[in-house]
């Protein structure tokens, strides 16, 4: 099933990019969108490696998660930025048009790489409402760059049961390097709750078909997290029942950049990054291969709701050119956090170890 593939991808990428036990945050939705489009352009072994990572087609799952209605602010773009020096296949353009926010633009990669970088960054900045103003750093675009596939998304919505701002106060959070005082929100409400397989699960519904899911392990997160697989994660996500809960939850502000190249290679996607890559589904011209995969995610949770933005840029180059008593849940130690669409797609996945 597409959801199983999506959750497997979520955990695989999380483990590949967050191995040091520190805070982590990325958007499975954004990465799956960008890689899914590259998979449509790939042929031969290049395509096989991407399919092995992505699993079942996640396109419908991603399209459903883009339909949030008027209660939430959601924006998404999937943009092919291409040089005039390459011919883009009509079949790929038709595929792109069917993706949420799909569009094709031109950029002067060969003649003015700096201007091309600025065009892409400006578009991402606009889509993410200023949360990601500079996705591509200096040097990310060069004279051999010929195309860039970029996904950008923005989500802002309010809790259905907001936290009382006057109740927020400093409280201890037990990080691996010792206890620290962090601003902590408090809520007493009937929400989704489960105690399942060594985890407490709390779901906080938000407008627009979104929700935040807190996964608080009974033991240390460093011990519990490695045993969590896609099937187990799905079981946790499906387990909550409505219960009255007294919740203490830190406010969050995460902003993390990730170079996904090493992670993808470690997960078996290797041919995409060498000259033998087959991306002829995008362009029949000179050989194209991927130069870099850059990702940034921003996620903020406060008393009113949550706001997040993410972007993934896949740079391609060419050769020489390219009612009872409430249950008390105190989130005072490292935990995992998902922000997802109730249909299944995960907008954001985070590990929180040292909240600010």
C-alpha positions in Angstrom: 0.0 0.0 0.0 1.1 3.6 -0.7 0.8 4.5 3.0 3.0 1.7 4.1 5.6 2.8 1.5 5.3 6.4 2.7 5.9 5.4 6.3 8.8 3.1 5.4 10.4 6.0 3.4 9.8 8.4 6.4 11.6 6.2 8.8 14.4 5.2 6.4 15.2 8.8 5.6 14.9 9.9 9.3 17.5 7.2 10.3 19.8 8.0 7.4 19.9 11.7 8.2 19.5 11.9 12.0 21.9 9.2 13.2 23.7 11.3 15.8 20.8 11.5 18.2 20.3 15.3 17.9 17.2 17.3 17.0 16.0 16.4 13.5 13.2 17.5 11.2 12.4 16.9 7.5 9.4 16.7 5.3 8.6 13.2 4.0 5.9 14.8 1.8 8.5 17.1 0.1 11.1 14.5 -0.4 8.6 11.9 -1.7 7.2 14.5 -4.1 10.6 15.5 -5.5 11.9 11.9 -5.7 8.7 10.7 -7.2 9.0 13.2 -10.1 12.6 12.1 -10.6 11.5 8.5 -10.7 9.1 9.5 -13.5 12.1 10.8 -15.5 14.3 7.8 -14.8 14.8 4.7 -16.9 16.6 1.4 -16.5 18.6 0.7 -13.3 18.3 4.4 -12.2 14.5 3.9 -12.1 14.8 0.5 -10.4 16.8 2.0 -7.5 14.4 4.8 -7.0 11.4 2.4 -7.0 13.1 0.2 -4.5 13.3 3.1 -2.1 9.9 4.7 -2.8 7.9 1.5 -3.0 4.3 1.7 -4.1 3.3 4.9 -6.0 2.6 7.6 -3.5 1.1 10.1 -6.0 -2.5 9.8 -4.9 -1.5 10.0 -1.2 0.4 13.2 -1.9 -2.5 14.7 -3.9 -5.0 13.9 -1.2 -2.8 15.7 1.4 -2.7 18.8 -0.8 -6.5 19.1 -0.4 -6.8 20.8 3.0 -9.8 23.1 2.4 -10.2 26.7 3.4 -9.7 26.1 7.2 -5.9 25.9 6.8 -3.3 27.7 4.7 -1.5 25.2 2.4 0.7 25.9 -0.6 2.7 23.5 -2.7 4.8 23.8 -5.8 6.6 21.1 -7.8 8.7 23.0 -10.3 11.0 21.9 -13.1 13.5 24.6 -13.7 15.2 23.8 -17.0 17.9 25.4 -19.2 17.1 26.5 -22.8 20.0 24.2 -23.7 18.0 21.0 -23.1 14.9 19.6 -24.7 12.3 18.5 -22.1 10.1 15.6 -23.1 6.4 16.4 -23.5 5.5 13.2 -21.6 7.4 14.4 -18.6 5.7 17.8 -18.8 2.3 16.1 -18.9 3.3 14.0 -15.8 4.4 17.2 -14.0 1.1 19.0 -14.8 -0.7 16.3 -12.8 1.2 16.8 -9.6 0.1 19.4 -7.0 1.4 22.8 -8.0 3.2 21.3 -11.0 4.8 23.8 -13.4 7.8 24.2 -15.7 10.0 27.3 -15.8 13.3 28.2 -17.6 16.4 29.4 -15.8 19.8 30.7 -17.3 21.9 27.9 -15.7 24.7 28.0 -18.3 24.9 31.7 -18.9 24.1 33.1 -15.4 24.1 30.5 -12.6 23.7 33.2 -10.0 20.5 34.5 -11.6 19.2 31.0 -11.9 19.8 30.4 -8.2 18.0 33.6 -7.3 15.0 32.6 -9.4 14.7 29.3 -7.6 15.2 30.8 -4.2 12.7 33.6 -4.8 10.1 31.0 -5.9 10.7 28.9 -2.8 10.6 32.0 -0.6 7.2 32.9 -2.0 5.7 29.4 -1.6 7.0 29.0 2.0 5.8 32.5 3.0 9.3 33.6 3.8 10.3 30.7 6.1 12.8 29.4 3.6 14.3 32.4 1.8 17.6 30.8 0.7 17.2 27.1 0.0 20.1 27.0 -2.4 23.4 28.3 -1.0 26.2 29.9 -3.0 27.7 27.3 -5.3 24.7 25.0 -5.4 24.0 26.2 -9.0 26.9 26.3 -11.5 27.6 26.5 -15.2 27.2 22.7 -15.7 23.7 22.7 -14.1 21.0 22.1 -16.6 17.8 21.4 -14.6 16.5 21.5 -11.0 13.4 19.8 -9.7 12.1 21.6 -6.7 9.3 20.9 -4.3 8.3 23.5 -1.8 5.4 23.5 0.7 3.9 25.6 3.4 1.3 24.6 6.0 -0.3 26.8 8.7 -3.3 25.7 10.7 -4.9 26.2 14.1 -5.6 23.5 16.8 -9.2 22.5 17.1 -8.5 22.7 20.9 -6.0 25.5 21.4 -3.7 25.7 24.4 -4.3 28.5 26.9 -1.5 31.0 26.5 -1.6 32.0 30.1 -0.9 28.4 31.2 2.4 28.3 29.3 5.3 28.3 31.8 8.9 27.0 32.1 9.2 23.3 33.0 11.9 20.7 33.0 12.7 18.8 29.9 15.1 15.9 30.4 17.6 16.0 27.5 20.4 13.4 27.2 22.9 16.1 28.5 20.8 17.0 31.5 17.5 18.7 32.5 16.7 22.1 31.1 13.9 24.6 31.5 11.8 25.1 28.4 8.5 26.9 27.7 5.8 24.3 28.2 2.2 24.5 27.1 -0.7 22.8 29.0 -4.0 21.4 27.7 -6.7 19.4 29.4 -9.0 18.1 26.6 -10.5 14.9 25.1 -8.1 14.0 22.3 -6.7 10.8 20.7 -4.6 8.7 23.1 -3.1 5.2 23.2 -0.5 3.3 25.2 0.8 0.8 22.7 4.0 -1.3 22.5 6.1 0.8 24.8 4.9 4.2 23.5 2.3 6.7 24.5 0.6 8.3 21.5 -1.3 11.6 21.6 -3.0 13.1 18.6 -3.9 16.7 18.5 -6.4 17.5 15.7 -6.1 20.7 13.7 -8.2 22.4 11.1 -7.9 21.4 7.4 -7.6 17.7 8.0 -4.2 17.9 9.7 -3.0 16.7 13.0 0.1 16.5 15.2 1.0 13.1 16.6 3.3 12.9 19.6 5.1 9.6 20.1 6.5 9.5 23.7 8.5 6.3 24.5 8.2 4.6 27.9 12.0 4.2 27.9 14.7 6.3 26.5 14.1 7.5 22.9 17.6 6.3 21.9 16.6 2.8 22.9 13.0 2.7 21.6 13.4 4.5 18.3 15.6 1.9 16.5 13.0 -0.8 17.0 10.3 1.2 15.3 9.5 0.1 11.8 7.0 1.1 9.2 4.4 -1.5 10.3 4.9 -0.5 14.0 4.5 3.2 13.1 1.3 2.6 11.3 0.0 0.6 14.2 0.8 3.5 16.6 -0.9 6.0 14.2 -4.0 3.9 14.0 -4.2 3.1 17.8 -5.5 6.3 19.5 -9.0 6.4 21.0 -10.7 9.5 22.4 -9.6 10.0 26.0 -9.5 12.9 28.3 -5.8 13.9 28.7 -3.9 16.5 30.7 -1.0 17.2 28.4 2.2 19.2 29.0 4.0 19.8 25.7 7.0 22.0 24.9 6.7 24.8 22.4 8.8 24.1 19.4 10.8 25.9 16.8 12.9 23.8 14.5 14.9 24.9 11.4 17.2 22.3 9.9 19.0 21.9 6.6 20.0 18.4 5.2 22.2 17.3 2.4 20.3 14.2 1.3 23.0 12.8 -1.1 24.8 10.6 1.4 21.5 9.3 2.9 20.1 8.4 -0.6 23.3 6.6 -1.6 23.2 4.7 1.7 19.7 3.7 1.0 20.6 2.2 -2.4 20.0 5.1 -4.8 23.5 5.3 -6.3 23.2 5.4 -10.1 21.3 8.7 -10.0 24.5 10.4 -8.9 26.9 9.2 -11.6 27.3 9.9 -15.3 25.7 6.6 -16.2 22.3 7.8 -14.8 19.4 7.4 -17.2 17.1 10.4 -16.9 16.0 10.3 -20.6 12.4 10.4 -19.5 13.0 14.1 -18.7 15.3 15.0 -21.6 16.7 13.0 -24.6 19.7 15.3 -24.9 23.1 15.0 -23.3 23.4 12.7 -20.3 21.9 14.2 -17.1 22.7 13.1 -13.6 22.0 14.4 -10.1 24.6 16.8 -8.7 23.0 17.3 -5.3 19.7 16.9 -3.3 19.2 19.7 -0.8 16.5 19.8 1.8 15.3 22.3 4.5 12.4 22.1 6.9 11.0 24.6 9.4 8.4 23.6 12.0 6.9 25.7 14.8 4.3 24.7 17.3 2.7 27.1 19.8 -0.5 27.6 21.7 -2.6 28.4 18.6 -1.4 25.8 16.2 1.5 24.9 14.0 3.3 26.4 11.0 5.7 24.6 8.8 7.6 24.9 5.5 9.9 22.6 3.6 11.7 22.5 0.3 13.7 19.9 -1.6 15.9 20.8 -4.6 17.3 18.1 -6.9 20.0 19.6 -9.0 20.8 18.0 -12.4 24.0 18.6 -14.4 25.5 17.4 -17.7 28.9 16.2 -18.6 31.2 19.2 -19.0 28.0 21.2 -18.8 24.8 19.5 -15.8 -14.5 11.6 30.9 -12.8 9.8 33.7 -9.9 11.5 35.4 -7.7 12.8 32.7 -4.6 10.9 31.8 -1.5 12.9 32.5 1.0 13.0 29.7 4.1 15.1 30.4 6.4 15.4 27.4 9.5 16.2 29.4 12.0 14.0 27.6 13.0 13.3 24.0 10.2 12.3 21.7 9.2 11.9 18.1 6.6 14.2 16.4 4.7 13.9 13.2 2.6 16.5 11.5 0.4 14.7 9.0 -2.7 14.7 6.9 -5.4 12.5 8.4 -5.4 10.6 5.0 -1.9 9.4 5.8 0.8 11.6 4.2 3.4 12.9 6.6 4.1 16.6 6.2 6.8 16.7 8.8 8.7 14.2 11.0 10.8 15.4 13.8 13.0 14.1 16.7 12.9 16.5 19.6 15.9 16.2 22.0 16.8 19.7 23.0 13.8 22.0 22.5 14.5 25.7 22.6 
